[in-house]
């Protein structure tokens, strides 16, 4: 459960001219936070909920609870690839809007960053390196104790760059597996339907899970490599919904090689229980980044052997003898995940 209380802030200032961009359910402003009355202000980003506070008392209470929940949740999270929150500021100029205050990121979100890179032919950016960071952040969320944390809205617009580091942000639709906090299917669908897994489309859907996060993460990888939204050739919600529920995946774009596509296809399994865990995806991406020589067949075998039971990997089984295929990859895995090493020894003695 979320035991910590939200941090209530004072001394936060912003105006209408500080508007930056719209979010899924909020508007984002640039502002200043004076931690001391005469001290130097900290540059911050402020998320203001998009709701008419005077007209809907239920909306007021719902937004207030969501803001306090998100702030309290984020106060427990400590990972370099997660965007921290400073706390909640109740804006006196807007009838007490509960606004979330976070570090200001000059570089913006990952989608816009990649779009800017594409306009500079000489710019060299390793896309694989960019997505390894949020993969580690998602792994941290899903392995959080005592209960996994589901983000619920993974996409490139919710990844912010902070001094070159990609951080997962916007925990407004997040929940722990012990607290089924949901925003409702209507608001979720209007915001991020292109990233939604097929099991989320029926009206009686079970809600977001770690498996639906992994599907969305695969779609996020697709948009970062291509610079376009998933199912970009389709214009309406209904067209996308029909395509996804029929099992029609986006075609492999030329920007994505066969090895990376093998990872994405595993994330896009129609059966949620057959999708890899975030840890599996993170390991595969990091080994590809560090070594670069992995065949699609070996990666497919690895994903199959890491097949999740109820989206949890049993660590008692032996790992596949066909992956990794060289000592460099084995050493890379040892550096990345020391806790997995004992399970490789039986195979490693005869193969590496």
CORQUI-V956345 format. One record per residue. N is the residue number from 1. RES is the residue in one letter. PHI is phi in radians with two decimals (NA if undefined). D_FIRST is the distance of its C-alpha to the first C-alpha in Angstrom with 1 decimal. Layout:
# CORQUI-V956345
n=<N	N>
res=<RES	RES>
phi=<PHI	PHI>
d_first=<D_FIRST	D_FIRST>
This chain:
# CORQUI-V956345
n=<1	2	3	4	5	6	7	8	9	10	11	12	13	14	15	16	17	18	19	20	21	22	23	24	25	26	27	28	29	30	31	32	33	34	35	36	37	38	39	40	41	42	43	44	45	46	47	48	49	50	51	52	53	54	55	56	57	58	59	60	61	62	63	64	65	66	67	68	69	70	71	72	73	74	75	76	77	78	79	80	81	82	83	84	85	86	87	88	89	90	91	92	93	94	95	96	97	98	99	100	101	102	103	104	105	106	107	108	109	110	111	112	113	114	115	116	117	118	119	120	121	122	123	124	125	126	127	128	129	130	131	132	133	134	135	136	137	138	139	140	141	142	143	144	145	146	147	148	149	150	151	152	153	154	155	156	157	158	159	160	161	162	163	164	165	166	167	168	169	170	171	172	173	174	175	176	177	178	179	180	181	182	183	184	185	186	187	188	189	190	191	192	193	194	195	196	197	198	199	200	201	202	203	204	205	206	207	208	209	210	211	212	213	214	215	216	217	218	219	220	221	222	223	224	225	226	227	228	229	230	231	232	233	234	235	236	237	238	239	240	241	242	243	244	245	246	247	248	249	250	251	252	253	254	255	256	257	258	259	260	261	262	263	264	265	266	267	268	269	270	271	272	273	274	275	276	277	278	279	280	281	282	283	284	285	286	287	288	289	290	291	292	293	294	295	296	297	298	299	300	301	302	303	304	305	306	307	308	309	310	311	312	313	314	315	316	317	318	319	320	321	322	323	324	325	326	327	328	329	330	331	332	333	334	335	336	337	338	339	340	341	342	343	344	345	346	347	348	349	350	351	352>
res=<X	X	X	X	X	X	X	X	X	X	X	X	X	X	X	X	X	X	X	X	X	X	X	X	X	X	X	X	X	X	X	X	X	X	X	X	X	X	X	X	X	X	X	X	X	X	X	X	X	X	X	X	X	X	X	X	X	X	X	X	X	X	X	X	X	X	X	X	X	X	X	X	X	X	X	X	X	X	X	X	X	X	X	X	X	X	X	X	X	X	X	X	X	X	X	X	X	X	X	X	X	X	X	X	X	X	X	X	X	X	X	X	X	X	X	X	X	X	X	X	X	X	X	X	X	X	X	X	X	X	X	X	X	X	X	X	X	X	X	X	X	X	X	X	X	X	X	X	X	X	X	X	X	X	X	X	X	X	X	X	X	X	X	X	X	X	X	X	X	X	X	X	X	X	X	X	X	X	X	X	X	X	X	X	X	X	X	X	X	X	X	X	X	X	X	X	X	X	X	X	X	X	X	X	X	X	X	X	X	X	X	X	X	X	X	X	X	X	X	X	X	X	X	X	X	X	X	X	X	X	X	X	X	X	X	X	X	X	X	X	X	X	X	X	X	X	X	X	X	X	X	X	X	X	X	X	X	X	X	X	X	X	X	X	X	X	X	X	X	X	X	X	X	X	X	X	X	X	X	X	X	X	X	X	X	X	X	X	X	X	X	X	X	X	X	X	X	X	X	X	X	X	X	X	X	X	X	X	X	X	X	X	X	X	X	X	X	X	X	X	X	X	X	X	X	X	X	X	X	X	X	X	X	X	X	X	X	X	X	X	X	X	X	X	X	X	X	X	X	X	X	X>
phi=<NA	-1.54	-1.54	-1.16	-1.60	-1.21	-1.52	-1.62	-1.82	-2.23	1.41	-1.68	-2.27	-2.82	-2.26	-1.08	-1.27	-1.55	-1.05	-1.88	-2.92	-1.46	-1.86	-1.11	-2.26	-2.48	-1.98	-1.83	-2.16	-1.62	-2.70	-2.28	-2.14	-1.61	-1.24	-2.13	-0.90	-2.00	-1.49	-1.32	-1.28	-1.70	-1.27	-2.37	-1.88	-2.16	-1.74	-1.82	-1.09	-1.61	-2.63	-1.51	-1.13	-1.30	-1.68	-2.43	-1.17	-1.12	-1.13	-1.01	-1.17	-1.13	-1.15	-1.07	-1.13	-1.12	-1.13	-1.16	-1.11	-1.09	-1.16	-1.14	-1.10	-1.17	-1.17	-1.60	-1.71	-2.42	-2.67	-1.11	-1.86	-2.10	-1.35	-1.31	-2.02	-1.30	2.69	-1.96	-2.13	-1.58	-1.29	-1.20	-1.41	-2.25	0.93	1.39	-0.87	-1.42	-1.85	-1.58	-2.00	-2.44	-1.04	-1.50	-1.90	-1.06	-1.38	1.37	-1.59	-1.15	-1.10	-1.18	-1.09	-1.13	-1.08	-1.17	-1.06	-1.17	-1.50	-2.02	-0.99	-1.51	-1.24	-2.04	-2.27	-1.47	-1.06	-1.05	-1.16	-1.09	-1.48	-1.12	-1.08	-1.11	-1.10	-1.16	-1.13	-1.17	-1.02	-1.04	-1.08	-1.24	-1.73	-1.14	-1.97	-1.47	-2.33	-1.04	-1.92	-1.74	-1.26	1.57	-2.68	-1.31	-2.92	-1.12	-1.15	-1.73	-1.95	-1.88	-1.70	-2.17	0.96	1.50	-1.71	-1.50	-2.13	-1.27	-2.26	1.05	-1.68	-1.14	-1.89	-1.29	-2.72	-1.62	-1.18	-1.67	-2.26	-1.34	-1.46	-2.31	-1.60	1.73	-1.12	-1.09	-1.18	-1.18	-1.13	-1.16	-1.56	-2.38	-1.14	-1.22	-1.80	-1.45	-1.35	-1.06	-1.23	-1.54	-1.37	-1.08	-1.09	-1.68	-1.16	-1.34	1.58	-1.17	-2.41	-1.07	-1.19	-1.23	-1.07	-1.15	-1.00	-1.09	-1.14	-1.07	-1.15	-1.14	-1.04	-1.04	-1.21	-1.21	-1.21	-1.63	1.39	-2.28	-1.22	-1.02	0.95	-1.12	-1.37	-1.81	-1.76	-2.00	-1.01	-1.15	-1.10	-1.17	-1.05	-1.09	-1.10	-1.23	-1.21	-1.42	1.48	-1.51	-1.52	-1.05	-1.19	-1.16	-1.39	-1.12	-1.28	-1.93	-1.34	-1.13	-1.20	-1.10	-1.13	-1.11	-1.13	-1.10	-1.07	-1.18	-1.17	-1.67	-1.07	-1.12	-1.53	-0.98	-1.25	-1.68	-1.35	-1.23	-1.28	-1.04	-1.08	-1.07	-1.09	-1.11	-1.06	-1.05	-1.13	-1.20	-1.17	-1.04	-1.16	-1.35	-1.90	1.49	-1.99	-2.29	-1.46	-1.02	-1.14	-1.13	-1.18	-1.02	-1.10	-1.05	-1.08	-1.12	-1.23	-1.56	-0.91	-1.43	-1.72	0.95	1.06	-2.34	-1.60	-1.32	-1.52	-1.53	-1.42	-1.32	-1.50	-1.11	-1.47	-1.81	-2.63	-1.28	-1.83	-2.67	-1.09	-1.08	-1.19	-1.10	-1.12	-1.09	-1.13	-1.06	-1.24	-1.38	-2.36	-1.00	-1.20	-1.54	-1.00	-0.98	-1.37	-1.71	-1.06	-1.03	-1.30	-1.13	-1.01	-1.79	-2.04	-1.70>
d_first=<0.0	3.8	5.9	9.1	11.6	13.7	17.1	20.0	23.1	26.8	29.9	29.0	32.1	33.0	35.6	36.3	38.5	35.5	34.2	33.3	32.1	30.1	26.6	25.1	24.2	25.2	28.2	28.2	30.4	31.6	31.5	31.7	29.5	31.5	29.4	32.6	35.1	37.9	36.0	36.0	33.6	31.0	31.3	28.1	27.2	25.9	24.1	25.4	24.2	27.1	27.2	30.0	28.4	31.5	31.9	28.5	26.4	23.8	23.6	23.3	20.3	18.6	19.4	18.3	14.8	14.7	16.1	13.8	10.7	12.5	13.6	10.5	9.1	12.6	12.8	10.8	13.1	16.5	18.9	22.5	22.1	19.2	20.3	18.8	18.4	20.3	18.6	19.5	23.1	24.3	27.7	30.4	32.8	30.9	30.0	26.8	25.3	21.9	22.7	20.6	22.5	22.7	25.4	28.5	29.6	33.3	33.5	31.4	29.5	30.4	32.3	34.6	35.0	36.3	38.5	40.1	40.7	42.5	44.9	45.9	47.9	48.1	44.4	43.0	39.3	37.7	35.4	34.0	33.1	31.3	29.0	28.3	26.1	23.6	23.7	22.4	19.7	18.6	18.8	16.5	13.8	14.4	14.4	11.3	9.7	7.9	7.5	10.2	10.2	13.0	15.1	17.1	20.2	21.8	25.4	27.8	27.6	23.9	25.0	26.5	29.1	28.9	32.1	32.4	28.8	27.0	23.4	20.9	20.2	19.2	15.5	16.2	15.7	12.7	9.7	7.2	8.7	6.3	6.8	10.6	11.5	15.1	18.1	20.6	23.0	25.8	24.4	23.0	26.4	28.5	26.7	26.2	28.0	30.0	27.0	25.6	25.9	28.2	25.6	24.0	27.4	27.9	26.8	24.9	23.0	19.7	18.0	17.3	16.4	16.8	20.5	21.0	19.8	22.5	25.1	24.5	24.7	28.0	29.2	28.3	30.5	33.2	33.2	33.3	36.3	38.2	37.4	36.9	34.2	33.6	36.2	38.1	41.2	39.6	39.4	37.5	34.2	36.2	38.1	35.0	33.3	36.4	36.7	33.2	33.1	36.6	35.3	37.4	36.0	37.3	40.4	40.3	41.3	44.0	41.6	39.4	41.1	40.9	38.4	35.8	36.5	35.8	32.2	31.8	33.3	30.8	28.0	29.9	30.1	30.1	28.2	24.6	24.6	27.5	26.0	25.3	22.0	21.4	22.5	25.7	26.5	25.9	28.2	30.9	31.0	31.2	33.9	35.8	35.6	36.8	39.4	40.3	42.3	40.3	41.9	40.2	41.2	39.5	36.3	36.3	36.8	33.9	31.6	32.9	32.5	28.8	28.4	24.7	24.1	21.2	20.6	20.3	23.3	24.8	25.9	28.5	31.0	33.7	33.5	36.2	39.6	40.6	38.0	38.1	41.9	42.9	42.2	41.1	38.2	37.3	37.4	35.2	32.6	32.8	32.2	29.3	27.4	28.8	26.4	28.2	31.7	32.2	31.9	34.7	37.2	38.9	39.7	40.3	43.0	45.2	44.3	43.5>
